Amino acid sequence: MQLPGGRMVRGRKFSADVGIMPQWGLYALWREPSTAWPHGWIRWSDFGLPLDNDRARTLIGQAYERSKVERVEVGCGGGRGRTGTILAALVMLDGLDAASAVAWVREHYDHGAVETPWQRHWLAGRFWENSSTTND
C-alpha cells in the first residue's frame, strides 16, 4: 500500500503466501519468525500491545526509513490488528495524527485494522510519547 507521503509498504498475514520477497520485514508476533530475508521482530501478543515500547518505536522507525529505498513489509498472525497498528504508526510518521492514521489505514488497507481500543490508545499515547523519530 502507498502511504500518504508516497512510500510503499506491504501489510500481510504472516502465514500468507509471500509473493515477491521483501528486502526487509517487520513482524509483530509472540515468537520470532524464521524468514529468508532480514527482519525486525516485536514481541506482541494477539489483540495486545508490544511488550517493549522502545523496541517497537525503534523498529517502526527503521521500517519507515527503509521504506524510502527498500521493499518493506509488516505482518502479524492475522494481518489485521497488529499489522494495522504498525501501518497506522507509519502513517503517523508520515504526518497524520493517531485518529486520522487509524481512519486512513482502515480506508486503504483493511476496514477492521487496529482491532482493539488499547491499540488505538497506544498509537495516540505510548507510541508517540518521547519519540526520537522525526518526520521527513
N, CA, C and O of each residue as an XYZ file, in Angstrom:
544
protein
N       0.843     -1.176      0.000
C       0.000      0.000      0.000
C       0.885      1.235      0.000
O       2.007      1.210      0.504
N       0.382      2.283     -0.555
C       1.142      3.529     -0.609
C       0.730      4.411      0.563
O      -0.446      4.735      0.726
N       1.715      4.797      1.382
C       1.459      5.693      2.498
C       1.127      7.088      1.965
O       1.435      7.383      0.810
N       0.515      7.944      2.764
C       0.155      9.280      2.275
C       1.319     10.055      1.658
O       1.117     10.815      0.711
N       2.529      9.873      2.179
C       3.696     10.580      1.649
C       4.328      9.925      0.432
O       5.305     10.443     -0.108
N       3.791      8.800     -0.006
C       4.267      8.154     -1.227
C       5.092      6.891     -1.040
O       5.319      6.165     -2.008
N       5.544      6.607      0.170
C       6.331      5.387      0.400
C       5.429      4.169      0.265
O       4.230      4.233      0.540
N       6.020      3.062     -0.162
C       5.283      1.816     -0.322
C       5.653      0.849      0.802
O       6.832      0.646      1.089
N       4.647      0.258      1.432
C       4.831     -0.747      2.482
C       3.735     -1.792      2.295
O       2.566     -1.460      2.097
N       4.131     -3.049      2.362
C       3.135     -4.118      2.242
C       2.757     -4.618      3.629
O       3.628     -4.874      4.460
N       1.476     -4.755      3.877
C       0.971     -5.382      5.085
C       0.404     -6.734      4.702
O      -0.235     -6.872      3.659
N       0.638     -7.750      5.559
C       0.091     -9.060      5.229
C      -0.004     -9.949      6.463
O       0.641     -9.715      7.485
N      -0.828    -10.967      6.325
C      -0.894    -12.046      7.299
C       0.401    -12.827      7.153
O       0.745    -13.246      6.048
N       1.127    -13.030      8.251
C       2.459    -13.627      8.150
C       2.443    -14.991      7.484
O       3.382    -15.328      6.763
N       1.418    -15.775      7.702
C       1.382    -17.118      7.137
C       0.930    -17.152      5.674
O       0.952    -18.217      5.057
N       0.531    -16.035      5.116
C       0.079    -15.986      3.730
C       1.257    -16.126      2.777
O       2.409    -15.918      3.156
N       0.950    -16.482      1.534
C       1.983    -16.590      0.504
C       2.722    -15.259      0.396
O       2.106    -14.197      0.313
N       4.033    -15.334      0.399
C       4.840    -14.114      0.427
C       4.854    -13.386     -0.914
O       5.046    -12.171     -0.939
N       4.655    -14.093     -2.033
C       4.737    -13.438     -3.335
C       6.149    -12.924     -3.556
O       7.113    -13.673     -3.402
N       6.277    -11.674     -3.909
C       7.597    -11.063     -4.086
C       8.219    -10.884     -2.702
O       7.619    -10.281     -1.812
N       9.428    -11.416     -2.536
C      10.088    -11.318     -1.229
C      10.439     -9.874     -0.900
O      10.909     -9.125     -1.756
N      10.202     -9.496      0.350
C      10.608     -8.151      0.770
C      12.122     -8.100      0.949
O      12.786     -9.130      1.058
N      12.647     -6.886      0.976
C      14.058     -6.714      1.308
C      14.235     -6.646      2.825
O      15.313     -6.933      3.347
N      13.169     -6.264      3.522
C      13.179     -6.210      4.977
C      11.743     -6.317      5.469
O      10.827     -5.773      4.852
N      11.550     -7.013      6.568
C      10.218     -7.152      7.128
C      10.201     -6.794      8.600
O      11.216     -6.897      9.289
N       9.056     -6.377      9.070
C       8.843     -6.111     10.489
C       7.634     -6.927     10.921
O       6.546     -6.784     10.363
N       7.833     -7.789     11.926
C       6.791     -8.721     12.325
C       6.429     -8.548     13.788
O       7.297     -8.455     14.655
N       5.133     -8.507     14.041
C       4.584     -8.377     15.386
C       3.969     -9.726     15.746
O       2.807     -9.997     15.445
N       4.768    -10.557     16.390
C       4.366    -11.919     16.728
C       4.864    -12.260     18.126
O       5.742    -11.584     18.664
N       4.300    -13.309     18.709
C       4.764    -13.716     20.025
C       6.148    -14.351     19.949
O       6.984    -14.129     20.825
N       6.391    -15.142     18.903
C       7.699    -15.776     18.717
C       8.382    -15.184     17.498
O       7.725    -14.821     16.522
N       9.701    -15.090     17.558
C      10.440    -14.545     16.416
C      10.261    -15.456     15.208
O      10.425    -16.672     15.310
N       9.925    -14.863     14.061
C       9.715    -15.672     12.865
C      11.034    -16.076     12.210
O      12.081    -15.470     12.440
N      10.948    -17.094     11.405
C      12.078    -17.509     10.585
C      11.777    -17.042      9.163
O      10.770    -17.438      8.577
N      12.640    -16.212      8.618
C      12.448    -15.724      7.252
C      13.749    -15.863      6.471
O      14.825    -16.000      7.054
N      13.637    -15.827      5.153
C      14.807    -15.893      4.286
C      15.366    -14.504      4.007
O      16.312    -14.368      3.231
N      14.807    -13.484      4.617
C      15.238    -12.097      4.401
C      15.445    -11.430      5.758
O      14.925    -11.903      6.768
N      16.195    -10.345      5.783
C      16.405     -9.615      7.043
C      15.080     -9.080      7.582
O      14.183     -8.719      6.820
N      14.976     -9.039      8.902
C      13.730     -8.570      9.501
C      13.960     -8.077     10.925
O      14.974     -8.365     11.560
N      12.992     -7.338     11.386
C      12.907     -6.947     12.779
C      11.714     -7.661     13.385
O      10.783     -8.041     12.676
N      11.744     -7.843     14.704
C      10.669     -8.562     15.379
C      10.295     -7.838     16.657
O      11.149     -7.468     17.463
N       8.997     -7.646     16.821
C       8.441     -7.061     18.034
C       7.630     -8.155     18.724
O       6.688     -8.687     18.137
N       7.984     -8.498     19.965
C       7.176     -9.478     20.711
C       5.865     -8.787     21.067
O       5.838     -7.800     21.802
N       4.778     -9.336     20.523
C       3.486     -8.669     20.614
C       2.405     -9.739     20.555
O       2.303    -10.455     19.559
N       1.610     -9.860     21.586
C       0.556    -10.879     21.609
C      -0.647    -10.423     20.787
O      -0.893     -9.230     20.613
N      -1.381    -11.405     20.290
C      -2.582    -11.127     19.508
C      -3.552    -10.296     20.347
O      -3.805    -10.622     21.506
N      -4.081     -9.251     19.780
C      -5.017     -8.307     20.401
C      -4.379     -7.459     21.505
O      -5.074     -6.690     22.169
N      -3.081     -7.590     21.704
C      -2.403     -6.864     22.777
C      -1.589     -5.693     22.282
O      -1.872     -5.088     21.248
N      -0.551     -5.393     23.072
C       0.368     -4.296     22.782
C       1.787     -4.839     22.799
O       2.025     -5.915     23.348
N       2.733     -4.118     22.211
C       4.125     -4.581     22.239
C       4.630     -4.701     23.671
O       4.309     -3.869     24.520
N       5.412     -5.727     23.935
C       5.976     -5.898     25.274
C       7.018     -4.825     25.576
O       7.172     -4.416     26.727
N       7.729     -4.372     24.555
C       8.789     -3.378     24.727
C       8.485     -2.183     23.821
O       8.731     -2.225     22.615
N       7.949     -1.128     24.416
C       7.544      0.047     23.652
C       8.720      0.696     22.923
O       8.579      1.102     21.770
N       9.879      0.800     23.581
C      11.028      1.437     22.940
C      11.487      0.646     21.721
O      11.797      1.222     20.678
N      11.530     -0.680     21.860
C      11.910     -1.531     20.726
C      10.906     -1.362     19.579
O      11.300     -1.236     18.420
N       9.624     -1.359     19.902
C       8.593     -1.187     18.871
C       8.783      0.135     18.136
O       8.763      0.178     16.906
N       8.966      1.207     18.892
C       9.135      2.526     18.282
C      10.382      2.564     17.403
O      10.353      3.135     16.312
N      11.477      1.962     17.868
C      12.723      1.938     17.093
C      12.540      1.159     15.798
O      12.935      1.627     14.730
N      11.942     -0.027     15.887
C      11.790     -0.854     14.691
C      10.784     -0.272     13.704
O      10.967     -0.398     12.494
N       9.737      0.357     14.198
C       8.784      1.018     13.301
C       9.477      2.183     12.594
O       9.247      2.419     11.408
N      10.319      2.907     13.322
C      11.111      3.971     12.691
C      12.050      3.421     11.627
O      12.219      4.036     10.573
N      12.665      2.264     11.890
C      13.538      1.630     10.896
C      12.742      1.224      9.662
O      13.191      1.424      8.534
N      11.566      0.658      9.878
C      10.721      0.276      8.735
C      10.386      1.498      7.895
O      10.417      1.447      6.665
N      10.068      2.592      8.566
C       9.735      3.827      7.858
C      10.929      4.312      7.039
O      10.782      4.644      5.863
N      12.098      4.353      7.649
C      13.302      4.811      6.932
C      13.653      3.883      5.784
O      13.975      4.349      4.691
N      13.595      2.586      6.011
C      13.932      1.620      4.964
C      12.960      1.701      3.791
O      13.338      1.436      2.650
N      11.716      2.066      4.065
C      10.714      2.100      3.001
C      11.000      3.178      1.957
O      10.359      3.204      0.906
N      11.948      4.059      2.234
C      12.359      5.054      1.222
C      12.958      4.366      0.004
O      12.732      4.784     -1.132
N      13.736      3.290      0.255
C      14.518      2.689     -0.832
C      14.418      1.163     -0.906
O      14.983      0.556     -1.815
N      13.708      0.536      0.036
C      13.620     -0.922      0.068
C      12.163     -1.379      0.023
O      11.246     -0.629      0.355
N      11.976     -2.645     -0.400
C      10.657     -3.281     -0.321
C      10.467     -3.744      1.117
O      11.100     -4.705      1.555
N       9.601     -3.065      1.845
C       9.364     -3.341      3.255
C       7.957     -3.915      3.399
O       7.012     -3.477      2.742
N       7.851     -4.912      4.285
C       6.530     -5.416      4.635
C       6.412     -5.488      6.141
O       7.407     -5.603      6.858
N       5.171     -5.417      6.611
C       4.883     -5.631      8.022
C       3.822     -6.715      8.101
O       2.971     -6.835      7.219
N       3.882     -7.505      9.168
C       2.911     -8.579      9.277
C       2.746     -9.065     10.701
O       3.563     -8.791     11.580
N       1.660     -9.796     10.897
C       1.353    -10.444     12.170
C       0.582    -11.716     11.843
O       0.451    -12.087     10.677
N       0.081    -12.373     12.860
C      -0.605    -13.638     12.647
C      -1.817    -13.544     11.745
O      -2.004    -14.393     10.874
N      -2.638    -12.535     11.936
C      -3.849    -12.388     11.138
C      -3.775    -11.313     10.075
O      -4.622    -11.261      9.184
N      -2.762    -10.446     10.160
C      -2.604     -9.385      9.170
C      -3.558     -8.227      9.339
O      -3.773     -7.461      8.400
N      -4.140     -8.082     10.527
C      -5.161     -7.060     10.709
C      -4.878     -6.128     11.890
O      -4.635     -4.939     11.685
N      -4.904     -6.641     13.107
C      -4.785     -5.784     14.293
C      -3.396     -5.222     14.509
O      -3.203     -4.007     14.474
N      -2.423     -6.098     14.733
C      -1.050     -5.645     14.961
C      -0.461     -5.044     13.690
O       0.217     -4.018     13.738
N      -0.720     -5.687     12.553
C      -0.235     -5.141     11.276
C      -0.844     -3.765     11.044
O      -0.135     -2.823     10.690
N      -2.149     -3.641     11.240
C      -2.818     -2.353     11.060
C      -2.295     -1.293     12.005
O      -2.191     -0.123     11.636
N      -1.962     -1.696     13.227
C      -1.422     -0.745     14.202
C      -0.060     -0.245     13.754
O       0.227      0.948     13.857
N       0.780     -1.142     13.259
C       2.095     -0.719     12.746
C       1.922      0.162     11.518
O       2.603      1.179     11.390
N       1.026     -0.208     10.620
C       0.783      0.638      9.441
C       0.301      2.022      9.860
O       0.720      3.023      9.279
N      -0.575      2.091     10.859
C      -1.044      3.396     11.345
C       0.110      4.198     11.940
O       0.176      5.414     11.765
N       1.025      3.517     12.645
C       2.198      4.214     13.191
C       3.059      4.768     12.053
O       3.592      5.872     12.163
N       3.196      4.015     10.971
C       3.954      4.506      9.809
C       3.259      5.714      9.190
O       3.918      6.665      8.770
N       1.946      5.679      9.133
C       1.182      6.818      8.609
C       1.371      8.023      9.522
O       1.445      9.154      9.041
N       1.451      7.798     10.832
C       1.721      8.899     11.764
C       3.097      9.500     11.490
O       3.267     10.718     11.555
N       4.075      8.655     11.186
C       5.409      9.179     10.859
C       5.376      9.974      9.560
O       6.251     10.802      9.307
N       4.365      9.718      8.742
C       4.155     10.499      7.516
C       3.435     11.817      7.803
O       3.280     12.641      6.901
N       2.985     12.028      9.064
C       2.447     13.325      9.430
C       1.020     13.381      9.928
O       0.573     14.446     10.353
N       0.280     12.275      9.894
C      -1.095     12.309     10.383
C      -1.145     12.063     11.886
O      -0.259     11.412     12.440
N      -2.182     12.583     12.549
C      -2.381     12.298     13.969
C      -2.930     10.877     14.098
O      -3.296     10.260     13.097
N      -2.988     10.360     15.320
C      -3.355      8.957     15.547
C      -4.745      8.619     15.003
O      -4.899      7.627     14.292
N      -5.739      9.414     15.321
C      -7.105      9.105     14.869
C      -7.200      9.119     13.348
O      -7.840      8.250     12.756
N      -6.571     10.091     12.722
C      -6.579     10.173     11.254
C      -5.806      9.020     10.635
O      -6.186      8.507      9.582
N      -4.714      8.609     11.290
C      -3.919      7.494     10.778
C      -4.708      6.192     10.833
O      -4.659      5.400      9.892
N      -5.436      5.962     11.925
C      -6.263      4.759     12.027
C      -7.335      4.784     10.938
O      -7.543      3.780     10.257
N      -8.009      5.902     10.768
C      -9.041      6.011      9.735
C      -8.440      5.784      8.348
O      -9.052      5.125      7.508
N      -7.262      6.320      8.109
C      -6.602      6.174      6.812
C      -6.280      4.704      6.530
O      -6.527      4.215      5.427
N      -5.731      4.003      7.520
C      -5.385      2.590      7.346
C      -6.651      1.761      7.145
O      -6.659      0.839      6.329
N      -7.704      2.070      7.865
C      -8.958      1.342      7.690
C      -9.551      1.567      6.300
O     -10.186      0.670      5.747
N      -9.354      2.727      5.748
C      -9.866      3.014      4.401
C      -8.997      2.369      3.316
O      -9.524      1.851      2.332
N      -7.680      2.397      3.487
C      -6.774      1.971      2.423
C      -6.191      0.570      2.570
O      -5.627      0.034      1.616
N      -6.319     -0.029      3.751
C      -5.739     -1.359      3.966
C      -6.806     -2.388      4.356
O      -7.024     -3.351      3.621
N      -7.463     -2.201      5.484
C      -8.455     -3.157      5.978
C      -9.408     -2.420      6.903
O      -8.974     -1.749      7.841
N     -10.698     -2.541      6.645
C     -11.686     -1.798      7.448
C     -11.674     -2.194      8.928
O     -12.164     -1.439      9.768
N     -11.120     -3.372      9.260
C     -11.043     -3.803     10.651
C      -9.668     -3.639     11.270
O      -9.425     -4.128     12.374
N      -8.765     -2.959     10.576
C      -7.396     -2.774     11.079
C      -7.403     -1.997     12.388
O      -8.315     -1.215     12.656
N      -6.379     -2.223     13.192
C      -6.258     -1.643     14.538
C      -7.501     -2.090     15.318
O      -8.429     -1.316     15.550
N      -7.480     -3.360     15.709
C      -8.676     -4.037     16.198
C      -9.163     -3.620     17.582
O     -10.365     -3.662     17.847
N      -8.261     -3.220     18.461
C      -8.674     -3.017     19.843
C      -8.565     -1.560     20.284
O      -7.783     -0.794     19.723
N      -9.350     -1.182     21.288
C      -9.244      0.185     21.813
C      -7.838      0.474     22.342
O      -7.340      1.589     22.190
N      -7.191     -0.525     22.966
C      -5.861     -0.261     23.533
C      -4.814     -0.098     22.444
O      -3.810      0.579     22.663
N      -5.020     -0.702     21.269
C      -4.106     -0.437     20.155
C      -4.256      1.016     19.691
O      -3.264      1.679     19.388
N      -5.494      1.505     19.637
C      -5.718      2.920     19.278
C      -5.113      3.844     20.323
O      -4.492      4.848     19.975
N      -5.288      3.516     21.607
C      -4.724      4.345     22.685
C      -3.197      4.319     22.643
O      -2.555      5.337     22.903
N      -2.615      3.173     22.322
C      -1.155      3.063     22.216
C      -0.634      4.010     21.139
O       0.369      4.695     21.339
N      -1.311      4.044     20.010
C      -0.896      4.950     18.931
C      -0.967      6.409     19.381
O      -0.066      7.197     19.096
N      -2.026      6.755     20.075
C      -2.225      8.146     20.495
C      -1.303      8.559     21.638
O      -1.019      9.744     21.811
N      -0.838      7.592     22.413
C      -0.032      7.933     23.584
C       1.356      7.348     23.555
O       2.312      8.026     23.180
N       1.476      6.103     23.944
C       2.787      5.496     24.174
C       3.661      5.429     22.926
O       4.875      5.604     23.032
N       3.087      5.183     21.746
C       3.930      5.134     20.550
C       4.591      6.478     20.304
O       5.772      6.550     19.964
N       3.835      7.520     20.476
C       4.330      8.840     20.099
C       5.137      9.519     21.200
O       6.027     10.315     20.902
N       4.844      9.221     22.472
C       5.498      9.940     23.570
C       7.006      9.695     23.570
O       7.468      8.572     23.372
N       7.742     10.743     23.790
C       9.199     10.697     23.862
C       9.860     10.096     22.638
O      10.983      9.598     22.708
N       9.157     10.144     21.513
C       9.697      9.567     20.285
C      10.828     10.413     19.761
O      10.707     11.631     19.629
N      11.941      9.748     19.460
C      13.070     10.450     18.866
C      12.985     10.428     17.356
O      13.803     11.053     16.680
N      11.994      9.708     16.807
C      11.811      9.637     15.366
C      11.141     10.917     14.915
O      10.191     11.382     15.547
N      11.627     11.488     13.832
C      11.045     12.722     13.318
C      10.531     12.506     11.912
O      10.967     11.591     11.213
N       9.618     13.336     11.509
C       9.097     13.291     10.142
C      10.149     13.836      9.195
O      11.005     14.633      9.579
N      10.069     13.389      7.940
C      10.983     13.919      6.909
C      10.625     15.331      6.571
O      11.276     15.948      5.727
